[in-house]
Amino acid sequence: MVAGEIEAQALLDMTRPLLPSGAFLAPLFDTNYAIIEYRWLEREFLPFYREAAADLRSWASREGDASDCDNYGSFLRQMMGLAGIGARSDEPAAAQLIVLQNRPFSGVKRTREKHCVGLFLTDQGWYVLEPQNGAELTKLSRYANRKTIRYITFH
């Protein structure tokens, strides 16, 4: 699961250039973070997450905002944190990324509203995942809404 370690200040320094003017980066709580091994993320974590998210969708409320992108974003972030606990590693470098959904991505249509996706720092760079379905792991540089980032939080 772990491809390396990064100090909090270095993680902040790597993350700031991702933010357009006016966007917010939440403070970090830990001293060090685990850089996620891309191969593990793609081959082991994502199949497990997709199954867990499908199970959750099968019984979760669909009333109002009860099970929307920010709820699934928190679920994704917490599952990644639990994987870090299981691996006895530092906190994984995984965040919730809030964007304006100006373009469709991974089965979620264009809404022109705030939308939450998962963000991962891997040994192959930054990747984005739609937490509601886990269907498409995409390099941040190719992510359709990367220019509309509003907020990043690693906790």
C-alpha positions as CSV (number, residue, x, y, z in Angstrom):
1,M,0.0,0.0,0.0
2,V,2.8,2.4,0.9
3,A,5.2,3.6,-1.8
4,G,7.0,6.2,0.4
5,E,6.6,8.9,3.0
6,I,6.1,12.6,2.7
7,E,6.4,15.2,5.5
8,A,3.3,17.4,6.0
9,Q,5.0,20.6,4.9
10,A,6.2,19.0,1.7
11,L,2.7,17.6,1.0
12,L,1.3,21.1,1.5
13,D,3.9,22.5,-0.8
14,M,3.0,19.9,-3.5
15,T,-0.7,20.5,-3.1
16,R,-0.8,24.3,-3.3
17,P,0.1,24.5,-7.0
18,L,-3.1,22.5,-7.7
19,L,-5.3,25.3,-6.4
20,P,-6.6,28.0,-8.6
21,S,-6.7,31.6,-7.2
22,G,-9.2,31.8,-4.3
23,A,-9.3,28.1,-3.6
24,F,-8.7,26.8,0.0
25,L,-6.4,24.1,1.3
26,A,-7.3,22.8,4.8
27,P,-4.5,22.5,7.4
28,L,-2.9,19.1,7.9
29,F,-3.0,17.3,11.3
30,D,-0.3,14.7,11.0
31,T,3.5,15.1,10.7
32,N,4.0,12.6,7.9
33,Y,1.8,11.0,5.2
34,A,2.1,7.8,3.2
35,I,2.4,8.1,-0.5
36,I,0.0,5.5,-1.9
37,E,1.3,2.8,-4.2
38,Y,-0.6,3.2,-7.5
39,R,-0.6,-0.5,-8.2
40,W,-2.1,-1.3,-4.8
41,L,-4.7,1.4,-5.2
42,E,-5.8,0.2,-8.6
43,R,-5.6,-3.6,-8.0
44,E,-6.5,-4.0,-4.4
45,F,-8.2,-1.0,-2.9
46,L,-10.5,0.0,-5.7
47,P,-12.2,-3.3,-6.3
48,F,-12.8,-3.5,-2.5
49,Y,-14.1,0.1,-2.4
50,R,-16.4,-0.4,-5.5
51,E,-18.0,-3.4,-3.8
52,A,-18.4,-1.5,-0.5
53,A,-19.9,1.5,-2.3
54,A,-22.3,-0.7,-4.2
55,D,-23.4,-2.3,-1.0
56,L,-23.9,1.0,0.6
57,R,-25.9,2.3,-2.4
58,S,-28.2,-0.8,-2.1
59,W,-29.5,0.2,1.2
60,A,-28.7,3.9,1.8
61,S,-31.3,6.6,1.7
62,R,-31.6,8.6,-1.5
63,E,-33.7,11.3,0.1
64,G,-32.4,14.9,-0.4
65,D,-28.7,15.1,0.4
66,A,-28.6,11.9,2.5
67,S,-26.2,10.0,0.2
68,D,-24.7,12.4,-2.2
69,C,-21.1,13.1,-3.3
70,D,-19.8,14.5,0.0
71,N,-21.1,11.5,1.9
72,Y,-19.4,9.1,-0.5
73,G,-16.3,11.3,-0.5
74,S,-16.1,10.9,3.3
75,F,-16.8,7.2,3.0
76,L,-13.9,6.9,0.5
77,R,-11.6,9.0,2.6
78,Q,-12.4,7.0,5.7
79,M,-11.9,3.6,3.9
80,M,-8.5,4.8,2.8
81,G,-7.7,5.9,6.3
82,L,-8.7,2.5,7.7
83,A,-6.5,0.8,5.0
84,G,-3.6,2.9,6.4
85,I,-4.4,1.7,9.9
86,G,-4.4,-1.9,8.7
87,A,-1.1,-1.4,7.0
88,R,0.4,0.2,10.1
89,S,1.4,3.2,8.0
90,D,1.3,6.9,8.2
91,E,-2.0,8.5,7.2
92,P,-2.4,8.0,3.5
93,A,-2.1,11.1,1.3
94,A,-5.7,11.0,0.3
95,A,-8.1,14.0,0.3
96,Q,-11.5,15.2,-0.5
97,L,-11.4,17.6,-3.5
98,I,-14.3,20.0,-3.9
99,V,-14.8,21.3,-7.4
100,L,-17.5,23.0,-9.5
101,Q,-18.9,20.2,-11.7
102,N,-18.8,22.1,-14.9
103,R,-18.1,19.0,-17.0
104,P,-19.4,15.4,-16.7
105,F,-17.0,12.9,-15.1
106,S,-17.2,9.2,-14.4
107,G,-21.0,9.0,-14.9
108,V,-21.8,12.2,-13.0
109,K,-23.4,14.7,-15.3
110,R,-22.6,18.4,-15.5
111,T,-24.4,20.2,-12.6
112,R,-22.6,23.5,-12.3
113,E,-22.7,22.9,-8.6
114,K,-20.1,22.0,-6.0
115,H,-19.1,18.4,-6.2
116,C,-16.8,16.1,-4.1
117,V,-14.3,13.6,-5.5
118,G,-11.4,11.7,-4.0
119,L,-7.8,12.9,-4.6
120,F,-4.8,10.6,-4.1
121,L,-1.0,11.2,-4.1
122,T,0.5,8.1,-5.5
123,D,4.0,7.0,-6.6
124,Q,2.8,7.8,-10.1
125,G,1.4,11.3,-9.3
126,W,-2.0,12.8,-8.4
127,Y,-5.2,10.8,-9.2
128,V,-8.9,11.6,-8.9
129,L,-11.8,9.2,-8.3
130,E,-15.5,9.7,-8.3
131,P,-16.5,8.4,-4.9
132,Q,-20.2,7.6,-5.8
133,N,-19.2,4.8,-8.1
134,G,-15.4,4.4,-8.0
135,A,-15.5,3.7,-11.7
136,E,-12.8,5.9,-13.2
137,L,-9.4,6.5,-11.6
138,T,-8.0,9.4,-13.6
139,K,-4.7,11.4,-13.6
140,L,-5.5,14.8,-12.1
141,S,-3.9,16.4,-15.2
142,R,-6.7,14.7,-17.3
143,Y,-9.5,15.4,-14.8
144,A,-12.3,17.4,-16.5
145,N,-12.9,19.7,-13.6
146,R,-9.4,20.3,-12.4
147,K,-9.6,24.1,-13.2
148,T,-12.6,24.5,-10.9
149,I,-11.0,23.2,-7.7
150,R,-12.4,25.1,-4.7
151,Y,-11.2,23.2,-1.6
152,I,-8.9,20.3,-0.7
153,T,-8.9,18.6,2.7
154,F,-6.8,15.6,3.8
155,H,-9.0,15.1,6.9
